Amino acid sequence: MKRWLWVCMLGSALFVWSSQWHWSQTIDEPQHLWSGVRILQQGDFTRFDNSKMPVSVLNALGWLGSQSPGTQGSWFWARVPQVLWLLGCMGFVFAWVRRARGVHAALAGAALVGFDPNLMAHAGLVTTDLPCTFGFLVACYAWSRWLEVKTGRTAVWAGVALGAAQLAKFTALFLGPVLGLTTLVWCGIHRTMRPLRQLPLVLGVALLILNAGYGFSGTMTPARDIQWKSAPFQSLRTVDLPLPVPKPWIEGVDWVKHDDDIGQGRVYSSGVKTHFGRPGHYVRTLPRKFPLPLLILSTMGVWTLLRRRRFSATDVTEVVAPLFLLVWFSVAFNSQVGSRYVLPAVPFLVLLASHLPVRWVALGAGWTLFSAASWWPWGLSYFNETVVDRSQAWQIVADSDLDWGQSDDAAQQWLALNDGGVYNPEVPSPGLVLLGGTRLTGVLGHPSRMACYREQLKPESTYAGGLYPLDFEVRSFQACFPLIEWSGGGSEHAAGEYLVLVRGAGAVELSVGTRRFSNSSSEEALLGAVVVARTPVDLDWSFGEGGAAYINGLRVDGDAAKD
């Protein structure tokens, strides 16, 4: 049976590597890679971004190892190590399930993890999402083993796993409440407090591993010597207390909290773009992003598990971990920019599903693989079968769930095949246009710029997962802007058809001959007109700083648009 586990692992790895071969680098990858390179080459752990972690040194190894004189490293080889985290998740799920439910159930569970389209997609990127998913799973596995066995050895391994997980992503901080709740529930069920006697040993080992992972960089730095950003840490500015954690790590915790407090400013879901996100974001989006078998089987698995009268520590963890993660990120997290934040919940949902008959889980794994293959190689844009028309996926959610820059190379190929086409124009443009999901939704660029496409001239097809080809004549834009048929005097612009657009904040004006339009708003707005001129026509406009004017999609005055 282990032979079939290796077959599943090989199939998952080949799926990941064959997909990532088609991808360009995503928005976040360069800084993750740079963090790893800097640590590996210079031993420099200094915090320069809120979420870059030591685990990225593995990607730096692939990058630097593929360099040659005068040639930069290969993104493919930088990404290769990422699949090991997915294979590790498969292995631990296999071991976890086999202990209680047998080898056949374990193999089916491992396959359900390994063929999950979201896990496979992020296993091909130089980010910290898959390392965190693996670290979260291993820490919970080691902790539950310690609760059940309660020896010094299992306590040490629980501490090692907990500390190592903190080197992957700050999401691992939630292991605190997850493992704490697991311990309290298990102790309550078994009416014992014995595990708490070894808790100082576990936490001491975790602290040691955390410091070692950062090379003891800044360990014992006084709190008053750190430039705190977030409100909860502000009270430490005057505290002369050495902190027994690496300075770059505690700074990262502070920075992440600060950034979450001020909001990302680019959260989009269900047709609405917000600054802080909305409660229930993941409740609305995950039923469309997670594979249907995972959702159905895990829900049924919870019911099957709760019908038991006796629970092991692993049973308790299987319920507490995904429940806490899904509730926390749906209710208390503002940076709602991708389902990748809740990927650590996926292996636990699989563990819940594995309580069902093996044939059901095996069928679910096959369905999941087929579903993932239907999106190959653009699995980062995956949506399940509830999204029948893939050209409308952008109406559900955007950002790293749809268009994260992975299709930029494919866009260049599209431009080569479509002479005169434009990729991600600053404003709506007549003719051939290829528009990324993040532009269409206003995640990048102000939402007003592409409102015409979102509200009236919606895409009807998709390209490379999260890109949308459009082709509209000038007159089509009268669905969004007033139509002016001009036959009066003028000399500046020859007779013809023009889509004239002016964007900017504050006072914005557009004149077409004697017709004048104006708008005044503190937010950026788009003012426009569709001009059908049978005789020469004069066009004029005015806008404040940062604004611009466009004729048929080409900027003719003002500053380039900023994202």
C-alpha positions as CSV (number, residue, x, y, z in Angstrom):
1,M,0.0,0.0,0.0
2,K,2.9,2.3,0.6
3,R,3.8,1.9,-3.0
4,W,0.5,3.5,-3.9
5,L,1.3,6.4,-1.6
6,W,4.5,7.0,-3.5
7,V,2.6,6.9,-6.8
8,C,0.2,9.5,-5.4
9,M,3.1,11.7,-4.2
10,L,4.8,11.4,-7.6
11,G,1.6,12.3,-9.4
12,S,1.0,15.3,-7.2
13,A,4.6,16.6,-7.7
14,L,4.4,16.2,-11.5
15,F,1.1,18.1,-11.5
16,V,2.7,20.9,-9.6
17,W,5.9,21.1,-11.5
18,S,4.2,20.9,-14.9
19,S,1.8,23.7,-14.0
20,Q,4.4,26.1,-12.6
21,W,6.5,25.8,-15.8
22,H,3.8,28.0,-17.4
23,W,3.7,30.7,-14.7
24,S,5.4,34.0,-14.4
25,Q,6.5,35.2,-11.0
26,T,3.6,36.3,-8.8
27,I,3.4,39.6,-7.0
28,D,4.8,38.4,-3.7
29,E,7.5,35.9,-4.8
30,P,10.5,38.3,-5.4
31,Q,10.5,39.6,-1.8
32,H,10.2,36.1,-0.3
33,L,13.1,34.9,-2.5
34,W,15.2,38.0,-1.6
35,S,14.6,37.3,2.1
36,G,15.9,33.8,1.7
37,V,18.9,34.9,-0.4
38,R,19.9,37.6,2.1
39,I,19.7,35.2,5.0
40,L,21.7,32.5,3.1
41,Q,24.4,34.7,1.8
42,Q,24.8,37.3,4.5
43,G,23.1,35.8,7.6
44,D,21.0,38.9,7.6
45,F,17.6,38.4,9.3
46,T,16.7,42.1,9.5
47,R,13.0,42.8,9.1
48,F,12.3,44.6,5.8
49,D,8.8,43.4,5.2
50,N,6.0,42.2,7.4
51,S,5.8,38.5,6.5
52,K,9.1,37.3,5.1
53,M,10.4,34.3,6.9
54,P,13.6,32.2,7.4
55,V,11.9,29.2,5.7
56,S,12.5,30.9,2.3
57,V,16.2,29.9,2.5
58,L,15.2,26.6,0.8
59,N,14.0,28.5,-2.2
60,A,17.2,30.6,-2.2
61,L,19.2,27.3,-2.4
62,G,17.3,26.4,-5.7
63,W,17.7,30.0,-7.0
64,L,21.4,30.3,-6.3
65,G,22.2,26.8,-7.3
66,S,20.7,27.4,-10.8
67,Q,22.8,30.6,-11.3
68,S,25.7,30.8,-13.7
69,P,28.1,33.7,-14.4
70,G,26.1,36.6,-15.9
71,T,22.8,34.7,-15.6
72,Q,20.2,35.1,-12.9
73,G,18.7,32.1,-11.1
74,S,15.8,30.0,-12.3
75,W,12.4,30.6,-10.9
76,F,11.5,27.0,-11.7
77,W,14.4,25.7,-9.5
78,A,13.6,28.3,-6.8
79,R,10.0,26.9,-6.7
80,V,10.9,23.2,-6.8
81,P,11.4,22.8,-3.0
82,Q,7.9,24.0,-2.3
83,V,6.4,20.7,-3.4
84,L,8.2,19.0,-0.5
85,W,5.8,20.7,1.9
86,L,2.8,19.3,0.1
87,L,4.4,15.8,0.0
88,G,5.1,16.2,3.7
89,C,1.4,17.0,4.3
90,M,0.5,13.9,2.4
91,G,2.9,11.8,4.5
92,F,1.6,13.1,7.9
93,V,-2.0,12.7,7.0
94,F,-1.2,9.2,5.9
95,A,0.5,8.5,9.3
96,W,-2.3,10.3,11.3
97,V,-5.1,8.4,9.7
98,R,-3.4,5.0,9.6
99,R,-3.0,5.0,13.4
100,A,-6.7,4.9,14.0
101,R,-8.5,3.9,10.8
102,G,-6.1,1.7,8.8
103,V,-3.9,1.9,5.8
104,H,-6.6,2.1,3.1
105,A,-8.3,5.1,4.8
106,A,-4.8,6.6,5.2
107,L,-4.1,6.3,1.5
108,A,-7.4,7.8,0.5
109,G,-6.8,10.7,2.8
110,A,-3.3,11.3,1.5
111,A,-4.6,11.4,-2.0
112,L,-7.4,13.9,-1.1
113,V,-4.6,16.2,0.3
114,G,-2.2,15.7,-2.5
115,F,-4.7,16.4,-5.3
116,D,-6.2,19.4,-3.6
117,P,-6.0,22.1,-6.3
118,N,-5.4,25.0,-3.9
119,L,-2.6,23.1,-2.1
120,M,-1.0,22.1,-5.5
121,A,-1.2,25.6,-6.8
122,H,0.6,27.2,-3.8
123,A,3.1,24.3,-3.7
124,G,4.4,25.8,-6.9
125,L,5.1,29.3,-5.5
126,V,8.0,30.9,-3.5
127,T,5.7,31.9,-0.6
128,T,5.2,30.8,3.0
129,D,1.7,29.4,2.6
130,L,2.6,25.7,2.1
131,P,5.4,25.7,4.7
132,C,2.9,27.1,7.2
133,T,0.3,24.5,6.2
134,F,2.9,21.7,6.8
135,G,4.2,23.3,10.0
136,F,0.7,23.7,11.4
137,L,-0.2,20.1,10.7
138,V,3.0,18.7,12.1
139,A,2.8,20.8,15.3
140,C,-0.8,19.6,15.9
141,Y,0.3,16.0,15.2
142,A,3.2,16.2,17.6
143,W,1.1,18.0,20.3
144,S,-1.7,15.4,20.2
145,R,0.9,12.6,20.5
146,W,2.3,14.3,23.5
147,L,-1.1,14.6,25.1
148,E,-1.7,10.9,24.6
149,V,1.7,9.5,25.5
150,K,3.0,12.2,27.9
151,T,6.7,11.3,27.9
152,G,9.7,13.6,27.9
153,R,10.5,12.6,24.4
154,T,7.1,13.4,23.0
155,A,7.1,16.7,24.9
156,V,10.4,17.7,23.3
157,W,9.2,16.8,19.8
158,A,6.0,18.8,20.4
159,G,8.2,21.8,21.4
160,V,10.4,21.3,18.3
161,A,7.4,21.2,16.0
162,L,5.8,24.2,17.6
163,G,9.0,26.3,17.4
164,A,9.8,25.3,13.8
165,A,6.3,26.2,12.7
166,Q,7.0,29.8,13.8
167,L,9.7,30.0,11.1
168,A,7.2,29.6,8.3
169,K,4.5,32.2,8.7
170,F,2.9,34.3,11.4
171,T,-0.3,32.3,10.9
172,A,1.5,29.7,13.0
173,L,0.9,32.0,16.0
174,F,-2.6,30.7,16.1
175,L,-1.2,27.4,17.1
176,G,-1.3,29.0,20.6
177,P,-5.1,29.1,20.9
178,V,-5.6,26.0,18.8
179,L,-3.3,23.8,20.9
180,G,-4.5,25.5,24.1
181,L,-8.1,24.7,23.3
182,T,-7.2,21.2,22.3
183,T,-5.4,20.7,25.6
184,L,-8.3,22.1,27.7
185,V,-10.9,20.0,25.9
186,W,-8.8,16.8,26.1
187,C,-8.0,17.4,29.8
188,G,-11.7,18.0,30.5
189,I,-12.8,14.9,28.7
190,H,-10.2,12.7,30.5
191,R,-10.4,14.6,33.8
192,T,-6.7,15.0,34.1
193,M,-4.2,17.9,34.2
194,R,-1.1,15.7,33.9
195,P,0.0,17.2,30.5
196,L,0.3,20.6,32.0
197,R,3.2,19.5,34.2
198,Q,5.4,19.2,31.1
199,L,4.2,22.4,29.5
200,P,7.2,24.5,30.5
201,L,9.5,21.9,28.8
202,V,7.5,22.1,25.6
203,L,7.4,25.9,25.5
204,G,11.1,26.1,26.4
205,V,12.1,23.8,23.5
206,A,9.8,25.8,21.2
207,L,11.5,29.1,22.2
208,L,14.9,27.6,21.7
209,I,14.0,26.4,18.2
210,L,12.5,29.8,17.3
211,N,15.7,31.6,18.3
212,A,17.9,29.1,16.6
213,G,15.9,29.5,13.4
214,Y,16.7,33.2,13.4
215,G,20.3,32.7,14.3
216,F,19.6,34.3,17.7
217,S,19.4,37.6,15.8
218,G,18.5,40.3,18.3
219,T,17.5,37.9,21.0
220,M,17.1,39.6,24.4
221,T,16.8,43.1,22.8
222,P,15.0,45.4,25.3
223,A,11.5,46.2,24.4
224,R,12.2,50.0,24.5
225,D,14.8,49.6,21.7
226,I,12.3,48.3,19.2
227,Q,10.3,50.7,16.9
228,W,6.8,49.4,17.6
229,K,4.1,50.1,15.0
230,S,0.8,48.5,16.1
231,A,-1.3,49.8,18.9
232,P,-1.1,46.7,21.1
233,F,2.7,46.9,21.2
234,Q,2.9,50.7,21.8
235,S,2.9,50.2,25.6
236,L,6.2,48.4,25.3
237,R,8.0,51.5,24.1
238,T,9.1,52.5,27.6
239,V,9.6,49.0,29.0
240,D,13.2,48.1,29.8
241,L,12.7,44.4,29.6
242,P,14.8,42.0,27.4
243,L,12.6,39.9,25.2
244,P,13.7,36.3,24.9
245,V,12.7,36.1,21.2
246,P,14.5,37.2,18.0
247,K,14.1,40.8,17.3
248,P,13.1,40.3,13.6
249,W,10.4,37.8,14.7
250,I,8.7,40.0,17.2
251,E,9.0,43.0,14.8
252,G,7.2,40.9,12.2
253,V,4.4,40.1,14.6
254,D,4.1,43.8,15.3
255,W,4.1,44.7,11.6
256,V,1.6,42.1,10.7
257,K,-0.8,43.3,13.4
258,H,-0.3,46.9,12.3
259,D,-1.0,46.1,8.7
260,D,-4.1,44.2,9.6
261,D,-5.3,47.1,11.7
262,I,-4.9,49.7,9.0
263,G,-6.3,47.3,6.3
264,Q,-5.0,46.2,2.9
265,G,-7.2,48.6,1.0
266,R,-7.8,46.1,-1.8
267,V,-10.2,43.4,-0.5
268,Y,-12.7,42.3,-3.1
269,S,-15.4,39.7,-2.9
270,S,-19.0,39.2,-4.1
271,G,-18.9,42.3,-6.2
272,V,-17.7,44.7,-3.5
273,K,-14.3,46.2,-2.9
274,T,-13.5,47.3,0.6
275,H,-10.6,48.6,2.6
276,F,-10.9,46.4,5.7
277,G,-12.7,43.5,4.2
278,R,-16.1,42.3,5.5
279,P,-17.2,39.8,8.1
280,G,-17.9,36.4,6.7
281,H,-15.5,36.9,3.7
282,Y,-14.2,33.3,3.9
283,V,-17.7,31.9,4.6
284,R,-18.8,33.3,1.3
285,T,-15.7,32.5,-0.8
286,L,-14.4,29.2,0.4
287,P,-17.5,27.3,-0.7
288,R,-16.5,28.3,-4.3
289,K,-12.8,27.9,-3.9
290,F,-12.4,24.7,-2.0
291,P,-13.2,21.4,-3.8
292,L,-16.7,20.2,-3.3
293,P,-15.7,16.7,-2.1
294,L,-13.6,18.3,0.6
295,L,-16.5,20.5,1.8
296,I,-19.1,17.7,1.6
297,L,-17.0,14.9,3.1
298,S,-15.5,17.0,5.9
299,T,-19.0,18.2,7.0
300,M,-20.2,14.6,7.1
301,G,-17.0,13.5,8.9
302,V,-17.6,16.0,11.7
303,W,-21.1,14.5,12.3
304,T,-19.6,11.0,12.3
305,L,-16.9,12.0,14.7
306,L,-19.1,13.8,17.1
307,R,-21.4,10.8,17.4
308,R,-18.7,9.0,19.3
309,R,-18.6,8.8,23.1
310,R,-14.8,8.8,23.5
311,F,-12.3,11.1,21.8
312,S,-8.6,10.9,21.4
313,A,-6.3,14.0,21.4
314,T,-6.1,13.7,17.6
315,D,-9.9,13.6,17.3
316,V,-10.1,16.8,19.3
317,T,-7.5,18.5,17.2
318,E,-9.2,17.5,14.0
319,V,-12.2,19.6,15.1
320,V,-10.6,22.5,17.0
321,A,-8.0,23.4,14.4
322,P,-10.1,24.0,11.3
323,L,-13.0,25.4,13.3
324,F,-10.8,28.0,14.9
325,L,-9.0,28.9,11.7
326,L,-12.2,29.3,9.7
327,V,-14.0,31.3,12.4
328,W,-11.0,33.6,13.2
329,F,-10.2,34.5,9.7
330,S,-13.8,35.1,8.8
331,V,-14.6,37.3,11.8
332,A,-11.4,38.9,13.1
333,F,-9.1,39.2,10.1
334,N,-9.0,42.3,7.9
335,S,-6.4,41.2,5.3
336,Q,-8.8,39.1,3.3
337,V,-6.7,38.8,0.1
338,G,-6.8,35.1,-0.6
339,S,-7.9,31.7,0.5
340,R,-4.2,30.9,1.0
341,Y,-4.5,32.3,4.5
342,V,-6.7,29.4,5.5
343,L,-4.9,26.6,3.7
344,P,-3.7,25.2,7.0
345,A,-7.3,24.1,7.6
346,V,-7.3,21.9,4.5
347,P,-5.4,18.9,5.9
348,F,-7.6,18.9,9.0
349,L,-10.8,18.9,6.8
350,V,-9.3,15.9,5.1
351,L,-8.7,14.2,8.5
352,L,-12.4,14.8,9.3
353,A,-13.4,13.4,5.9
354,S,-11.3,10.2,6.6
355,H,-13.8,9.2,9.3
356,L,-16.2,8.2,6.5
357,P,-16.1,4.9,4.5
358,V,-12.9,4.6,2.5
359,R,-14.7,4.3,-0.8
360,W,-16.3,7.7,-0.3
361,V,-13.0,9.4,0.4
362,A,-11.3,7.6,-2.5
363,L,-14.2,8.7,-4.8
364,G,-13.7,12.3,-3.4
365,A,-10.0,12.2,-4.2
366,G,-10.7,11.1,-7.8
367,W,-13.3,13.8,-8.2
368,T,-10.8,16.4,-6.8
369,L,-8.1,15.3,-9.1
370,F,-10.4,15.6,-12.1
371,S,-11.6,19.0,-11.0
372,A,-8.0,20.2,-10.5
373,A,-7.0,18.8,-13.9
374,S,-9.8,20.8,-15.6
375,W,-8.0,24.0,-14.6
376,W,-4.5,22.9,-15.5
377,P,-2.1,24.7,-15.6
378,W,-3.8,27.7,-14.1
379,G,-4.8,26.1,-10.8
380,L,-4.1,29.3,-8.8
381,S,-7.4,30.6,-10.4
382,Y,-9.3,27.4,-9.4
383,F,-13.0,27.5,-8.5
384,N,-15.1,24.4,-7.9
385,E,-18.0,23.2,-10.0
386,T,-20.4,25.7,-8.5
387,V,-18.9,28.2,-10.8
388,V,-20.3,27.0,-14.1
389,D,-19.3,30.0,-16.2
390,R,-15.6,30.6,-15.5
391,S,-15.7,33.9,-17.2
392,Q,-17.7,35.2,-14.3
393,A,-15.4,33.9,-11.5
394,W,-14.1,37.5,-10.9
395,Q,-17.5,38.4,-9.4
396,I,-16.8,36.1,-6.5
397,V,-13.3,37.0,-5.4
398,A,-10.0,38.4,-6.9
399,D,-6.4,38.9,-5.8
400,S,-4.3,35.8,-5.1
401,D,-7.5,33.7,-5.6
402,L,-7.7,34.6,-9.2
403,D,-5.0,36.9,-10.8
404,W,-1.8,37.2,-8.8
405,G,0.5,38.0,-11.8
406,Q,1.0,34.3,-12.6
407,S,-0.3,34.8,-16.1
408,D,1.8,37.7,-17.3
409,D,3.9,35.6,-19.6
410,A,0.7,34.1,-21.1
411,A,-0.5,37.7,-21.6
412,Q,2.6,38.5,-23.6
413,Q,1.9,35.5,-25.8
414,W,-1.7,36.7,-26.3
415,L,-0.3,40.1,-27.4
416,A,2.0,38.5,-29.9
417,L,-1.0,36.6,-31.4
418,N,-3.4,39.7,-31.4
419,D,-1.8,42.6,-33.2
420,G,-2.9,45.9,-31.8
421,G,-4.2,44.3,-28.5
422,V,-3.6,45.9,-25.1
423,Y,-2.9,44.2,-21.8
424,N,-4.3,45.8,-18.7
425,P,-5.0,49.4,-20.0
426,E,-5.2,52.2,-17.6
427,V,-8.9,52.9,-18.6
428,P,-11.5,51.1,-20.8
429,S,-10.3,51.0,-24.4
430,P,-12.0,50.1,-27.7
431,G,-10.6,47.2,-29.6
432,L,-8.8,44.1,-28.4
433,V,-8.1,44.2,-24.6
434,L,-6.9,41.6,-22.2
435,L,-7.8,42.5,-18.7
436,G,-6.6,40.8,-15.5
437,G,-9.0,39.9,-12.8
438,T,-7.3,42.3,-10.3
439,R,-7.6,45.2,-12.7
440,L,-11.2,44.4,-13.6
441,T,-12.3,44.3,-9.9
442,G,-10.3,47.4,-8.9
443,V,-7.9,45.4,-6.6
444,L,-5.2,47.1,-8.6
445,G,-6.0,50.6,-9.8
446,H,-9.0,52.6,-8.6
447,P,-12.4,50.7,-8.9
448,S,-13.8,53.6,-11.0
449,R,-11.5,52.9,-13.9
450,M,-12.9,49.5,-15.0
451,A,-16.5,50.0,-13.6
452,C,-17.8,50.1,-17.2
453,Y,-16.5,46.6,-17.9
454,R,-17.7,45.2,-14.5
455,E,-21.2,46.7,-14.7
456,Q,-22.1,46.8,-18.4
457,L,-19.5,45.2,-20.8
458,K,-18.8,42.1,-18.9
459,P,-16.3,39.4,-20.0
460,E,-17.8,36.4,-21.8
461,S,-14.6,34.2,-21.9
462,T,-11.5,33.6,-20.0
463,Y,-7.8,33.2,-20.8
464,A,-5.1,31.6,-18.7
465,G,-7.3,31.3,-15.7
466,G,-7.7,34.9,-14.4
467,L,-7.4,37.0,-17.6
468,Y,-10.4,38.2,-19.7
469,P,-10.3,39.0,-23.4
470,L,-12.6,41.8,-24.5
471,D,-13.3,43.4,-27.9
472,F,-15.8,46.3,-28.1
473,E,-16.3,49.0,-30.6
474,V,-16.4,52.7,-29.6
475,R,-20.2,52.8,-29.8
476,S,-20.5,49.9,-27.3
477,F,-19.3,52.2,-24.6
478,Q,-22.5,54.3,-24.8
479,A,-23.7,51.7,-22.3
480,C,-21.5,53.5,-19.8
481,F,-21.0,57.0,-21.1
482,P,-23.2,59.6,-22.8
483,L,-23.3,59.4,-26.6
484,I,-22.6,62.7,-28.4
485,E,-23.3,62.9,-32.1
486,W,-21.4,65.9,-33.3
487,S,-21.8,67.8,-36.6
488,G,-21.0,71.4,-35.5
489,G,-17.8,73.4,-36.0
490,G,-14.3,72.4,-34.7
491,S,-10.8,71.9,-35.9
492,E,-8.7,70.0,-33.4
493,H,-9.8,66.4,-34.0
494,A,-10.9,65.0,-37.4
495,A,-14.3,63.5,-37.9
496,G,-14.5,60.0,-36.4
497,E,-15.5,58.0,-33.4
498,Y,-13.8,58.6,-30.1
499,L,-14.1,57.3,-26.6
500,V,-12.9,60.3,-24.5
501,L,-12.2,59.7,-20.8
502,V,-10.8,61.9,-18.1
503,R,-9.9,60.5,-14.6
504,G,-8.9,62.3,-11.5
505,A,-9.9,63.4,-8.0
506,G,-11.3,66.8,-7.2
507,A,-12.8,68.9,-10.0
508,V,-12.8,67.1,-13.4
509,E,-14.2,68.5,-16.6
510,L,-14.7,67.3,-20.1
511,S,-15.8,69.5,-23.1
512,V,-16.9,68.1,-26.5
513,G,-17.5,71.1,-28.7
514,T,-20.1,73.1,-26.8
515,R,-21.1,70.2,-24.6
516,R,-19.6,70.2,-21.1
517,F,-19.5,67.6,-18.4
518,S,-18.1,67.9,-14.9
519,N,-17.6,66.0,-11.7
520,S,-16.2,66.8,-8.3
521,S,-15.3,64.2,-5.7
522,S,-12.6,63.6,-3.1
523,E,-12.2,60.1,-4.6
524,E,-10.9,59.4,-8.1
525,A,-13.6,59.3,-10.7
526,L,-13.9,58.6,-14.4
527,L,-15.7,61.1,-16.6
528,G,-16.3,60.2,-20.3
529,A,-18.2,60.5,-23.5
530,V,-18.7,58.5,-26.7
531,V,-18.2,61.0,-29.5
532,V,-19.5,60.3,-33.0
533,A,-18.2,63.3,-35.0
534,R,-19.3,63.8,-38.6
535,T,-17.2,66.9,-38.8
536,P,-14.0,68.0,-37.0
537,V,-14.6,68.5,-33.2
538,D,-12.8,70.2,-30.4
539,L,-12.1,68.2,-27.3
540,D,-11.0,69.8,-24.0
541,W,-10.5,68.7,-20.4
542,S,-9.2,69.6,-17.0
543,F,-8.2,67.6,-14.0
544,G,-6.2,67.9,-10.8
545,E,-2.8,66.5,-9.9
546,G,-2.4,62.8,-10.8
547,G,-5.2,62.9,-13.3
548,A,-5.1,62.1,-17.0
549,A,-7.1,62.2,-20.3
550,Y,-7.5,59.4,-22.8
551,I,-8.7,59.1,-26.3
552,N,-9.6,55.6,-27.5
553,G,-7.6,54.2,-24.6
554,L,-4.4,56.1,-25.3
555,R,-3.3,58.7,-22.7
556,V,-3.0,62.1,-24.3
557,D,-2.5,64.3,-21.3
558,G,-1.6,63.9,-17.6
559,D,0.2,61.4,-15.4
560,A,0.3,57.6,-15.8
561,A,-2.2,55.8,-13.6
562,K,-0.9,54.5,-10.3
563,D,-2.1,51.2,-8.7
